[in-house]
Amino acid sequence: VILAESEKFPPQGPVTPCGSCRQVMIEYELLQEKPYWILLWDPQKNIGYRIHQASHLLPFHFKLNV
């Protein structure tokens, strides 16, 4: 689950991971050979989004040579 809260600068919707974090998440997903869900949560609106696999967040990712 990815969540961000701030009193001074409240997010205007769900926060997504940065590009480097997305790449690491994809590498982990490829090594375990099984996709996992990523949940993006907006606490102010009490809604979230479910991403069905990490590669959906970064479609042109680098592939590992394992």
Predicted model as a PDB file, atoms N, CA, C, CB and O in Angstrom, pLDDT in the B-factor column:
MODEL        1                                                                  
ATOM      1  N   VAL A   1       0.856  -1.180   0.000  1.00 83.00           N  
ATOM      2  CA  VAL A   1       0.000   0.000   0.000  1.00 83.00           C  
ATOM      3  C   VAL A   1       0.892   1.230   0.000  1.00 83.00           C  
ATOM      4  CB  VAL A   1      -0.969   0.006   1.227  1.00 83.00           C  
ATOM      5  O   VAL A   1       1.857   1.307   0.760  1.00 83.00           O  
ATOM      6  N   ILE A   2       0.569   2.177  -0.844  1.00 85.00           N  
ATOM      7  CA  ILE A   2       1.302   3.434  -0.898  1.00 85.00           C  
ATOM      8  C   ILE A   2       0.345   4.530  -0.460  1.00 85.00           C  
ATOM      9  CB  ILE A   2       1.879   3.713  -2.334  1.00 85.00           C  
ATOM     10  O   ILE A   2      -0.730   4.704  -1.035  1.00 85.00           O  
ATOM     11  N   LEU A   3       0.755   5.269   0.573  1.00 83.00           N  
ATOM     12  CA  LEU A   3      -0.103   6.265   1.205  1.00 83.00           C  
ATOM     13  C   LEU A   3       0.734   7.470   1.578  1.00 83.00           C  
ATOM     14  CB  LEU A   3      -0.816   5.685   2.450  1.00 83.00           C  
ATOM     15  O   LEU A   3       1.875   7.319   2.016  1.00 83.00           O  
ATOM     16  N   ALA A   4       0.180   8.678   1.409  1.00 83.00           N  
ATOM     17  CA  ALA A   4       0.875   9.896   1.827  1.00 83.00           C  
ATOM     18  C   ALA A   4      -0.134  10.812   2.502  1.00 83.00           C  
ATOM     19  CB  ALA A   4       1.561  10.611   0.612  1.00 83.00           C  
ATOM     20  O   ALA A   4      -1.245  11.009   2.010  1.00 83.00           O  
ATOM     21  N   GLU A   5       0.275  11.370   3.641  1.00 82.00           N  
ATOM     22  CA  GLU A   5      -0.554  12.338   4.349  1.00 82.00           C  
ATOM     23  C   GLU A   5       0.321  13.500   4.784  1.00 82.00           C  
ATOM     24  CB  GLU A   5      -1.263  11.690   5.572  1.00 82.00           C  
ATOM     25  O   GLU A   5       1.492  13.316   5.118  1.00 82.00           O  
ATOM     26  N   SER A   6      -0.253  14.705   4.778  1.00 82.00           N  
ATOM     27  CA  SER A   6       0.471  15.881   5.229  1.00 82.00           C  
ATOM     28  C   SER A   6      -0.535  16.961   5.597  1.00 82.00           C  
ATOM     29  CB  SER A   6       1.459  16.386   4.141  1.00 82.00           C  
ATOM     30  O   SER A   6      -1.463  17.234   4.836  1.00 82.00           O  
ATOM     31  N   GLU A   7      -0.355  17.574   6.760  1.00 84.00           N  
ATOM     32  CA  GLU A   7      -1.237  18.672   7.149  1.00 84.00           C  
ATOM     33  C   GLU A   7      -0.888  19.944   6.375  1.00 84.00           C  
ATOM     34  CB  GLU A   7      -1.145  18.928   8.665  1.00 84.00           C  
ATOM     35  O   GLU A   7      -1.773  20.716   6.005  1.00 84.00           O  
ATOM     36  N   LYS A   8       0.407  20.156   6.133  1.00 90.00           N  
ATOM     37  CA  LYS A   8       0.857  21.369   5.469  1.00 90.00           C  
ATOM     38  C   LYS A   8       0.623  21.340   3.955  1.00 90.00           C  
ATOM     39  CB  LYS A   8       2.322  21.586   5.753  1.00 90.00           C  
ATOM     40  O   LYS A   8       0.225  22.343   3.362  1.00 90.00           O  
ATOM     41  N   PHE A   9       0.873  20.187   3.340  1.00 85.00           N  
ATOM     42  CA  PHE A   9       0.706  20.029   1.889  1.00 85.00           C  
ATOM     43  C   PHE A   9      -0.117  18.779   1.606  1.00 85.00           C  
ATOM     44  CB  PHE A   9       2.088  19.946   1.173  1.00 85.00           C  
ATOM     45  O   PHE A   9       0.447  17.759   1.210  1.00 85.00           O  
ATOM     46  N   PRO A  10      -1.432  18.826   1.797  1.00 80.00           N  
ATOM     47  CA  PRO A  10      -2.240  17.621   1.572  1.00 80.00           C  
ATOM     48  C   PRO A  10      -2.213  17.192   0.097  1.00 80.00           C  
ATOM     49  CB  PRO A  10      -3.693  17.867   2.021  1.00 80.00           C  
ATOM     50  O   PRO A  10      -2.367  18.028  -0.793  1.00 80.00           O  
ATOM     51  N   PRO A  11      -2.021  15.913  -0.157  1.00 81.00           N  
ATOM     52  CA  PRO A  11      -2.013  15.425  -1.541  1.00 81.00           C  
ATOM     53  C   PRO A  11      -3.388  15.610  -2.195  1.00 81.00           C  
ATOM     54  CB  PRO A  11      -1.601  13.938  -1.584  1.00 81.00           C  
ATOM     55  O   PRO A  11      -4.421  15.561  -1.528  1.00 81.00           O  
ATOM     56  N   GLN A  12      -3.373  15.817  -3.480  1.00 83.00           N  
ATOM     57  CA  GLN A  12      -4.608  16.005  -4.240  1.00 83.00           C  
ATOM     58  C   GLN A  12      -5.046  14.714  -4.906  1.00 83.00           C  
ATOM     59  CB  GLN A  12      -4.428  17.095  -5.287  1.00 83.00           C  
ATOM     60  O   GLN A  12      -5.505  14.732  -6.048  1.00 83.00           O  
ATOM     61  N   GLY A  13      -4.915  13.623  -4.226  1.00 84.00           N  
ATOM     62  CA  GLY A  13      -5.278  12.317  -4.754  1.00 84.00           C  
ATOM     63  C   GLY A  13      -4.257  11.286  -4.321  1.00 84.00           C  
ATOM     64  O   GLY A  13      -3.334  11.609  -3.574  1.00 84.00           O  
ATOM     65  N   PRO A  14      -4.402  10.053  -4.775  1.00 88.00           N  
ATOM     66  CA  PRO A  14      -3.440   9.007  -4.418  1.00 88.00           C  
ATOM     67  C   PRO A  14      -2.039   9.359  -4.914  1.00 88.00           C  
ATOM     68  CB  PRO A  14      -3.879   7.652  -4.999  1.00 88.00           C  
ATOM     69  O   PRO A  14      -1.880   9.962  -5.975  1.00 88.00           O  
ATOM     70  N   VAL A  15      -1.040   8.980  -4.144  1.00 87.00           N  
ATOM     71  CA  VAL A  15       0.360   9.223  -4.492  1.00 87.00           C  
ATOM     72  C   VAL A  15       0.933   7.951  -5.096  1.00 87.00           C  
ATOM     73  CB  VAL A  15       1.189   9.673  -3.244  1.00 87.00           C  
ATOM     74  O   VAL A  15       0.697   6.851  -4.596  1.00 87.00           O  
ATOM     75  N   THR A  16       1.691   8.114  -6.181  1.00 88.00           N  
ATOM     76  CA  THR A  16       2.297   6.962  -6.842  1.00 88.00           C  
ATOM     77  C   THR A  16       3.782   6.886  -6.515  1.00 88.00           C  
ATOM     78  CB  THR A  16       2.087   7.036  -8.364  1.00 88.00           C  
ATOM     79  O   THR A  16       4.374   7.901  -6.148  1.00 88.00           O  
ATOM     80  N   PRO A  17       4.402   5.712  -6.638  1.00 91.00           N  
ATOM     81  CA  PRO A  17       5.839   5.594  -6.378  1.00 91.00           C  
ATOM     82  C   PRO A  17       6.648   6.269  -7.482  1.00 91.00           C  
ATOM     83  CB  PRO A  17       6.244   4.114  -6.253  1.00 91.00           C  
ATOM     84  O   PRO A  17       6.174   6.421  -8.608  1.00 91.00           O  
ATOM     85  N   CYS A  18       7.877   6.672  -7.147  1.00 89.00           N  
ATOM     86  CA  CYS A  18       8.763   7.281  -8.139  1.00 89.00           C  
ATOM     87  C   CYS A  18       9.229   6.219  -9.147  1.00 89.00           C  
ATOM     88  CB  CYS A  18       9.986   7.949  -7.445  1.00 89.00           C  
ATOM     89  O   CYS A  18       8.979   5.028  -8.960  1.00 89.00           O  
ATOM     90  N   GLY A  19       9.893   6.651 -10.196  1.00 87.00           N  
ATOM     91  CA  GLY A  19      10.358   5.734 -11.231  1.00 87.00           C  
ATOM     92  C   GLY A  19      11.337   4.688 -10.730  1.00 87.00           C  
ATOM     93  O   GLY A  19      11.256   3.522 -11.118  1.00 87.00           O  
ATOM     94  N   SER A  20      12.265   5.096  -9.869  1.00 88.00           N  
ATOM     95  CA  SER A  20      13.235   4.135  -9.318  1.00 88.00           C  
ATOM     96  C   SER A  20      12.532   3.077  -8.474  1.00 88.00           C  
ATOM     97  CB  SER A  20      14.299   4.864  -8.470  1.00 88.00           C  
ATOM     98  O   SER A  20      12.848   1.890  -8.561  1.00 88.00           O  
ATOM     99  N   CYS A  21      11.583   3.512  -7.664  1.00 90.00           N  
ATOM    100  CA  CYS A  21      10.827   2.562  -6.833  1.00 90.00           C  
ATOM    101  C   CYS A  21      10.015   1.606  -7.706  1.00 90.00           C  
ATOM    102  CB  CYS A  21       9.890   3.317  -5.861  1.00 90.00           C  
ATOM    103  O   CYS A  21       9.911   0.418  -7.402  1.00 90.00           O  
ATOM    104  N   ARG A  22       9.449   2.123  -8.776  1.00 90.00           N  
ATOM    105  CA  ARG A  22       8.681   1.267  -9.693  1.00 90.00           C  
ATOM    106  C   ARG A  22       9.580   0.193 -10.292  1.00 90.00           C  
ATOM    107  CB  ARG A  22       8.034   2.110 -10.818  1.00 90.00           C  
ATOM    108  O   ARG A  22       9.184  -0.968 -10.388  1.00 90.00           O  
ATOM    109  N   GLN A  23      10.802   0.582 -10.701  1.00 90.00           N  
ATOM    110  CA  GLN A  23      11.726  -0.378 -11.286  1.00 90.00           C  
ATOM    111  C   GLN A  23      12.089  -1.470 -10.282  1.00 90.00           C  
ATOM    112  CB  GLN A  23      12.989   0.332 -11.776  1.00 90.00           C  
ATOM    113  O   GLN A  23      12.115  -2.649 -10.635  1.00 90.00           O  
ATOM    114  N   VAL A  24      12.368  -1.091  -9.039  1.00 90.00           N  
ATOM    115  CA  VAL A  24      12.702  -2.071  -8.001  1.00 90.00           C  
ATOM    116  C   VAL A  24      11.517  -3.009  -7.760  1.00 90.00           C  
ATOM    117  CB  VAL A  24      13.103  -1.358  -6.683  1.00 90.00           C  
ATOM    118  O   VAL A  24      11.706  -4.214  -7.597  1.00 90.00           O  
ATOM    119  N   MET A  25      10.307  -2.467  -7.736  1.00 92.00           N  
ATOM    120  CA  MET A  25       9.116  -3.296  -7.533  1.00 92.00           C  
ATOM    121  C   MET A  25       8.955  -4.300  -8.668  1.00 92.00           C  
ATOM    122  CB  MET A  25       7.859  -2.417  -7.424  1.00 92.00           C  
ATOM    123  O   MET A  25       8.586  -5.451  -8.436  1.00 92.00           O  
ATOM    124  N   ILE A  26       9.233  -3.864  -9.897  1.00 89.00           N  
ATOM    125  CA  ILE A  26       9.144  -4.757 -11.056  1.00 89.00           C  
ATOM    126  C   ILE A  26      10.212  -5.849 -10.980  1.00 89.00           C  
ATOM    127  CB  ILE A  26       9.293  -3.957 -12.367  1.00 89.00           C  
ATOM    128  O   ILE A  26       9.931  -7.011 -11.273  1.00 89.00           O  
ATOM    129  N   GLU A  27      11.428  -5.484 -10.590  1.00 89.00           N  
ATOM    130  CA  GLU A  27      12.497  -6.482 -10.473  1.00 89.00           C  
ATOM    131  C   GLU A  27      12.133  -7.546  -9.441  1.00 89.00           C  
ATOM    132  CB  GLU A  27      13.829  -5.805 -10.089  1.00 89.00           C  
ATOM    133  O   GLU A  27      12.362  -8.735  -9.665  1.00 89.00           O  
ATOM    134  N   TYR A  28      11.577  -7.130  -8.330  1.00 91.00           N  
ATOM    135  CA  TYR A  28      11.146  -8.087  -7.315  1.00 91.00           C  
ATOM    136  C   TYR A  28      10.047  -8.998  -7.866  1.00 91.00           C  
ATOM    137  CB  TYR A  28      10.649  -7.349  -6.057  1.00 91.00           C  
ATOM    138  O   TYR A  28      10.060 -10.208  -7.643  1.00 91.00           O  
ATOM    139  N   GLU A  29       9.100  -8.400  -8.587  1.00 90.00           N  
ATOM    140  CA  GLU A  29       8.008  -9.173  -9.179  1.00 90.00           C  
ATOM    141  C   GLU A  29       8.547 -10.205 -10.177  1.00 90.00           C  
ATOM    142  CB  GLU A  29       7.002  -8.232  -9.874  1.00 90.00           C  
ATOM    143  O   GLU A  29       8.081 -11.344 -10.199  1.00 90.00           O  
ATOM    144  N   LEU A  30       9.530  -9.811 -11.005  1.00 88.00           N  
ATOM    145  CA  LEU A  30      10.117 -10.738 -11.987  1.00 88.00           C  
ATOM    146  C   LEU A  30      10.890 -11.865 -11.302  1.00 88.00           C  
ATOM    147  CB  LEU A  30      11.046  -9.978 -12.947  1.00 88.00           C  
ATOM    148  O   LEU A  30      10.831 -13.012 -11.743  1.00 88.00           O  
ATOM    149  N   LEU A  31      11.617 -11.544 -10.225  1.00 90.00           N  
ATOM    150  CA  LEU A  31      12.388 -12.571  -9.519  1.00 90.00           C  
ATOM    151  C   LEU A  31      11.487 -13.600  -8.843  1.00 90.00           C  
ATOM    152  CB  LEU A  31      13.296 -11.923  -8.482  1.00 90.00           C  
ATOM    153  O   LEU A  31      11.825 -14.783  -8.794  1.00 90.00           O  
ATOM    154  N   GLN A  32      10.355 -13.163  -8.326  1.00 92.00           N  
ATOM    155  CA  GLN A  32       9.464 -14.122  -7.669  1.00 92.00           C  
ATOM    156  C   GLN A  32       8.540 -14.823  -8.665  1.00 92.00           C  
ATOM    157  CB  GLN A  32       8.632 -13.417  -6.605  1.00 92.00           C  
ATOM    158  O   GLN A  32       7.821 -15.752  -8.298  1.00 92.00           O  
ATOM    159  N   GLU A  33       8.560 -14.375  -9.938  1.00 91.00           N  
ATOM    160  CA  GLU A  33       7.770 -14.965 -11.025  1.00 91.00           C  
ATOM    161  C   GLU A  33       6.277 -15.011 -10.701  1.00 91.00           C  
ATOM    162  CB  GLU A  33       8.269 -16.370 -11.326  1.00 91.00           C  
ATOM    163  O   GLU A  33       5.573 -15.954 -11.062  1.00 91.00           O  
ATOM    164  N   LYS A  34       5.817 -13.975 -10.015  1.00 93.00           N  
ATOM    165  CA  LYS A  34       4.398 -13.891  -9.670  1.00 93.00           C  
ATOM    166  C   LYS A  34       4.040 -12.421  -9.447  1.00 93.00           C  
ATOM    167  CB  LYS A  34       4.072 -14.750  -8.396  1.00 93.00           C  
ATOM    168  O   LYS A  34       4.695 -11.740  -8.659  1.00 93.00           O  
ATOM    169  N   PRO A  35       3.009 -11.927 -10.130  1.00 92.00           N  
ATOM    170  CA  PRO A  35       2.625 -10.526  -9.916  1.00 92.00           C  
ATOM    171  C   PRO A  35       1.992 -10.321  -8.540  1.00 92.00           C  
ATOM    172  CB  PRO A  35       1.652 -10.069 -11.010  1.00 92.00           C  
ATOM    173  O   PRO A  35       1.468 -11.260  -7.941  1.00 92.00           O  
ATOM    174  N   TYR A  36       2.046  -9.103  -8.056  1.00 91.00           N  
ATOM    175  CA  TYR A  36       1.384  -8.752  -6.804  1.00 91.00           C  
ATOM    176  C   TYR A  36       0.659  -7.424  -6.983  1.00 91.00           C  
ATOM    177  CB  TYR A  36       2.406  -8.672  -5.631  1.00 91.00           C  
ATOM    178  O   TYR A  36       0.989  -6.642  -7.875  1.00 91.00           O  
ATOM    179  N   TRP A  37      -0.306  -7.183  -6.151  1.00 93.00           N  
ATOM    180  CA  TRP A  37      -1.100  -5.956  -6.227  1.00 93.00           C  
ATOM    181  C   TRP A  37      -0.374  -4.798  -5.558  1.00 93.00           C  
ATOM    182  CB  TRP A  37      -2.473  -6.163  -5.578  1.00 93.00           C  
ATOM    183  O   TRP A  37       0.374  -4.979  -4.597  1.00 93.00           O  
ATOM    184  N   ILE A  38      -0.610  -3.617  -6.086  1.00 93.00           N  
ATOM    185  CA  ILE A  38      -0.145  -2.378  -5.472  1.00 93.00           C  
ATOM    186  C   ILE A  38      -1.391  -1.540  -5.209  1.00 93.00           C  
ATOM    187  CB  ILE A  38       0.903  -1.611  -6.393  1.00 93.00           C  
ATOM    188  O   ILE A  38      -2.197  -1.312  -6.111  1.00 93.00           O  
ATOM    189  N   LEU A  39      -1.540  -1.092  -3.985  1.00 92.00           N  
ATOM    190  CA  LEU A  39      -2.698  -0.298  -3.609  1.00 92.00           C  
ATOM    191  C   LEU A  39      -2.274   1.150  -3.413  1.00 92.00           C  
ATOM    192  CB  LEU A  39      -3.359  -0.855  -2.328  1.00 92.00           C  
ATOM    193  O   LEU A  39      -1.373   1.437  -2.624  1.00 92.00           O  
ATOM    194  N   LEU A  40      -2.925   2.065  -4.133  1.00 91.00           N  
ATOM    195  CA  LEU A  40      -2.689   3.499  -3.997  1.00 91.00           C  
ATOM    196  C   LEU A  40      -3.885   4.065  -3.244  1.00 91.00           C  
ATOM    197  CB  LEU A  40      -2.492   4.206  -5.404  1.00 91.00           C  
ATOM    198  O   LEU A  40      -5.021   3.918  -3.695  1.00 91.00           O  
ATOM    199  N   TRP A  41      -3.649   4.711  -2.102  1.00 87.00           N  
ATOM    200  CA  TRP A  41      -4.748   5.123  -1.226  1.00 87.00           C  
ATOM    201  C   TRP A  41      -4.786   6.631  -1.052  1.00 87.00           C  
ATOM    202  CB  TRP A  41      -4.623   4.449   0.135  1.00 87.00           C  
ATOM    203  O   TRP A  41      -3.749   7.266  -0.857  1.00 87.00           O  
ATOM    204  N   ASP A  42      -5.985   7.207  -1.122  1.00 85.00           N  
ATOM    205  CA  ASP A  42      -6.219   8.626  -0.860  1.00 85.00           C  
ATOM    206  C   ASP A  42      -7.008   8.741   0.441  1.00 85.00           C  
ATOM    207  CB  ASP A  42      -6.984   9.313  -2.052  1.00 85.00           C  
ATOM    208  O   ASP A  42      -8.218   8.515   0.434  1.00 85.00           O  
ATOM    209  N   PRO A  43      -6.362   9.087   1.562  1.00 79.00           N  
ATOM    210  CA  PRO A  43      -7.046   9.108   2.850  1.00 79.00           C  
ATOM    211  C   PRO A  43      -8.106  10.211   2.971  1.00 79.00           C  
ATOM    212  CB  PRO A  43      -6.035   9.272   3.944  1.00 79.00           C  
ATOM    213  O   PRO A  43      -9.067  10.063   3.726  1.00 79.00           O  
ATOM    214  N   GLN A  44      -7.936  11.312   2.234  1.00 78.00           N  
ATOM    215  CA  GLN A  44      -8.903  12.404   2.332  1.00 78.00           C  
ATOM    216  C   GLN A  44     -10.241  12.033   1.700  1.00 78.00           C  
ATOM    217  CB  GLN A  44      -8.349  13.658   1.667  1.00 78.00           C  
ATOM    218  O   GLN A  44     -11.299  12.377   2.228  1.00 78.00           O  
ATOM    219  N   LYS A  45     -10.192  11.341   0.589  1.00 81.00           N  
ATOM    220  CA  LYS A  45     -11.426  10.934  -0.098  1.00 81.00           C  
ATOM    221  C   LYS A  45     -11.853   9.527   0.273  1.00 81.00           C  
ATOM    222  CB  LYS A  45     -11.244  11.026  -1.599  1.00 81.00           C  
ATOM    223  O   LYS A  45     -12.934   9.074  -0.103  1.00 81.00           O  
ATOM    224  N   ASN A  46     -10.985   8.830   1.025  1.00 82.00           N  
ATOM    225  CA  ASN A  46     -11.251   7.460   1.452  1.00 82.00           C  
ATOM    226  C   ASN A  46     -11.511   6.534   0.259  1.00 82.00           C  
ATOM    227  CB  ASN A  46     -12.444   7.432   2.404  1.00 82.00           C  
ATOM    228  O   ASN A  46     -12.422   5.706   0.278  1.00 82.00           O  
ATOM    229  N   ILE A  47     -10.687   6.699  -0.774  1.00 82.00           N  
ATOM    230  CA  ILE A  47     -10.779   5.833  -1.958  1.00 82.00           C  
ATOM    231  C   ILE A  47      -9.384   5.337  -2.314  1.00 82.00           C  
ATOM    232  CB  ILE A  47     -11.424   6.589  -3.168  1.00 82.00           C  
ATOM    233  O   ILE A  47      -8.384   5.914  -1.888  1.00 82.00           O  
ATOM    234  N   GLY A  48      -9.327   4.293  -3.078  1.00 87.00           N  
ATOM    235  CA  GLY A  48      -8.041   3.764  -3.502  1.00 87.00           C  
ATOM    236  C   GLY A  48      -8.130   3.136  -4.875  1.00 87.00           C  
ATOM    237  O   GLY A  48      -9.213   2.937  -5.426  1.00 87.00           O  
ATOM    238  N   TYR A  49      -6.971   2.832  -5.408  1.00 90.00           N  
ATOM    239  CA  TYR A  49      -6.860   2.164  -6.696  1.00 90.00           C  
ATOM    240  C   TYR A  49      -6.005   0.919  -6.521  1.00 90.00           C  
ATOM    241  CB  TYR A  49      -6.256   3.109  -7.774  1.00 90.00           C  
ATOM    242  O   TYR A  49      -5.027   0.931  -5.774  1.00 90.00           O  
ATOM    243  N   ARG A  50      -6.369  -0.135  -7.198  1.00 93.00           N  
ATOM    244  CA  ARG A  50      -5.600  -1.371  -7.141  1.00 93.00           C  
ATOM    245  C   ARG A  50      -4.948  -1.597  -8.500  1.00 93.00           C  
ATOM    246  CB  ARG A  50      -6.502  -2.581  -6.742  1.00 93.00           C  
ATOM    247  O   ARG A  50      -5.628  -1.691  -9.521  1.00 93.00           O  
ATOM    248  N   ILE A  51      -3.630  -1.681  -8.497  1.00 93.00           N  
ATOM    249  CA  ILE A  51      -2.856  -1.986  -9.696  1.00 93.00           C  
ATOM    250  C   ILE A  51      -2.540  -3.475  -9.617  1.00 93.00           C  
ATOM    251  CB  ILE A  51      -1.534  -1.097  -9.804  1.00 93.00           C  
ATOM    252  O   ILE A  51      -2.033  -3.946  -8.598  1.00 93.00           O  
ATOM    253  N   HIS A  52      -2.831  -4.217 -10.673  1.00 94.00           N  
ATOM    254  CA  HIS A  52      -2.740  -5.678 -10.619  1.00 94.00           C  
ATOM    255  C   HIS A  52      -1.332  -6.248 -10.737  1.00 94.00           C  
ATOM    256  CB  HIS A  52      -3.569  -6.249 -11.694  1.00 94.00           C  
ATOM    257  O   HIS A  52      -1.103  -7.405 -10.383  1.00 94.00           O  
ATOM    258  N   GLN A  53      -0.394  -5.459 -11.225  1.00 93.00           N  
ATOM    259  CA  GLN A  53       1.004  -5.904 -11.232  1.00 93.00           C  
ATOM    260  C   GLN A  53       1.897  -4.681 -11.416  1.00 93.00           C  
ATOM    261  CB  GLN A  53       1.264  -6.963 -12.365  1.00 93.00           C  
ATOM    262  O   GLN A  53       1.496  -3.677 -12.004  1.00 93.00           O  
ATOM    263  N   ALA A  54       3.110  -4.792 -10.899  1.00 89.00           N  
ATOM    264  CA  ALA A  54       4.027  -3.654 -10.882  1.00 89.00           C  
ATOM    265  C   ALA A  54       4.356  -3.154 -12.292  1.00 89.00           C  
ATOM    266  CB  ALA A  54       5.309  -4.034 -10.159  1.00 89.00           C  
ATOM    267  O   ALA A  54       4.530  -1.951 -12.486  1.00 89.00           O  
ATOM    268  N   SER A  55       4.444  -4.031 -13.253  1.00 85.00           N  
ATOM    269  CA  SER A  55       4.807  -3.605 -14.612  1.00 85.00           C  
ATOM    270  C   SER A  55       3.743  -2.709 -15.244  1.00 85.00           C  
ATOM    271  CB  SER A  55       5.036  -4.823 -15.495  1.00 85.00           C  
ATOM    272  O   SER A  55       4.023  -2.052 -16.247  1.00 85.00           O  
ATOM    273  N   HIS A  56       2.544  -2.665 -14.692  1.00 89.00           N  
ATOM    274  CA  HIS A  56       1.526  -1.744 -15.197  1.00 89.00           C  
ATOM    275  C   HIS A  56       1.847  -0.297 -14.824  1.00 89.00           C  
ATOM    276  CB  HIS A  56       0.149  -2.130 -14.655  1.00 89.00           C  
ATOM    277  O   HIS A  56       1.349   0.630 -15.463  1.00 89.00           O  
ATOM    278  N   LEU A  57       2.668  -0.098 -13.803  1.00 87.00           N  
ATOM    279  CA  LEU A  57       3.067   1.257 -13.403  1.00 87.00           C  
ATOM    280  C   LEU A  57       4.224   1.797 -14.240  1.00 87.00           C  
ATOM    281  CB  LEU A  57       3.455   1.270 -11.935  1.00 87.00           C  
ATOM    282  O   LEU A  57       4.412   3.011 -14.320  1.00 87.00           O  
ATOM    283  N   LEU A  58       4.996   0.917 -14.861  1.00 86.00           N  
ATOM    284  CA  LEU A  58       6.154   1.323 -15.653  1.00 86.00           C  
ATOM    285  C   LEU A  58       6.260   0.379 -16.857  1.00 86.00           C  
ATOM    286  CB  LEU A  58       7.475   1.300 -14.789  1.00 86.00           C  
ATOM    287  O   LEU A  58       7.056  -0.560 -16.844  1.00 86.00           O  
ATOM    288  N   PRO A  59       5.452   0.632 -17.899  1.00 83.00           N  
ATOM    289  CA  PRO A  59       5.383  -0.321 -19.008  1.00 83.00           C  
ATOM    290  C   PRO A  59       6.683  -0.500 -19.786  1.00 83.00           C  
ATOM    291  CB  PRO A  59       4.324   0.106 -19.947  1.00 83.00           C  
ATOM    292  O   PRO A  59       6.879  -1.561 -20.378  1.00 83.00           O  
ATOM    293  N   PHE A  60       7.586   0.490 -19.812  1.00 81.00           N  
ATOM    294  CA  PHE A  60       8.843   0.376 -20.556  1.00 81.00           C  
ATOM    295  C   PHE A  60      10.009   0.218 -19.584  1.00 81.00           C  
ATOM    296  CB  PHE A  60       9.059   1.613 -21.466  1.00 81.00           C  
ATOM    297  O   PHE A  60      10.996   0.950 -19.657  1.00 81.00           O  
ATOM    298  N   HIS A  61       9.880  -0.750 -18.669  1.00 80.00           N  
ATOM    299  CA  HIS A  61      10.902  -0.984 -17.648  1.00 80.00           C  
ATOM    300  C   HIS A  61      12.097  -1.738 -18.221  1.00 80.00           C  
ATOM    301  CB  HIS A  61      10.308  -1.762 -16.472  1.00 80.00           C  
ATOM    302  O   HIS A  61      12.034  -2.316 -19.307  1.00 80.00           O  
ATOM    303  N   PHE A  62      13.192  -1.714 -17.453  1.00 76.00           N  
ATOM    304  CA  PHE A  62      14.381  -2.486 -17.805  1.00 76.00           C  
ATOM    305  C   PHE A  62      14.172  -3.916 -17.368  1.00 76.00           C  
ATOM    306  CB  PHE A  62      15.659  -1.892 -17.157  1.00 76.00           C  
ATOM    307  O   PHE A  62      13.596  -4.166 -16.309  1.00 76.00           O  
ATOM    308  N   LYS A  63      14.635  -4.860 -18.173  1.00 76.00           N  
ATOM    309  CA  LYS A  63      14.487  -6.269 -17.826  1.00 76.00           C  
ATOM    310  C   LYS A  63      15.811  -6.805 -17.286  1.00 76.00           C  
ATOM    311  CB  LYS A  63      14.021  -7.094 -19.054  1.00 76.00           C  
ATOM    312  O   LYS A  63      16.883  -6.439 -17.768  1.00 76.00           O  
ATOM    313  N   LEU A  64      15.725  -7.662 -16.295  1.00 65.00           N  
ATOM    314  CA  LEU A  64      16.895  -8.289 -15.701  1.00 65.00           C  
ATOM    315  C   LEU A  64      17.422  -9.406 -16.592  1.00 65.00           C  
ATOM    316  CB  LEU A  64      16.564  -8.832 -14.314  1.00 65.00           C  
ATOM    317  O   LEU A  64      16.655 -10.079 -17.280  1.00 65.00           O  
ATOM    318  N   ASN A  65      18.731  -9.594 -16.571  1.00 65.00           N  
ATOM    319  CA  ASN A  65      19.342 -10.733 -17.242  1.00 65.00           C  
ATOM    320  C   ASN A  65      19.759 -11.722 -16.167  1.00 65.00           C  
ATOM    321  CB  ASN A  65      20.565 -10.300 -18.129  1.00 65.00           C  
ATOM    322  O   ASN A  65      20.913 -11.725 -15.739  1.00 65.00           O  
ATOM    323  N   VAL A  66      18.839 -12.553 -15.730  1.00 55.00           N  
ATOM    324  CA  VAL A  66      19.113 -13.485 -14.643  1.00 55.00           C  
ATOM    325  C   VAL A  66      19.342 -14.869 -15.190  1.00 55.00           C  
ATOM    326  CB  VAL A  66      17.972 -13.498 -13.633  1.00 55.00           C  
ATOM    327  O   VAL A  66      19.590 -15.802 -14.425  1.00 55.00           O  
TER     328      VAL A  66                                                      
ENDMDL                                                                          
END                                                                             
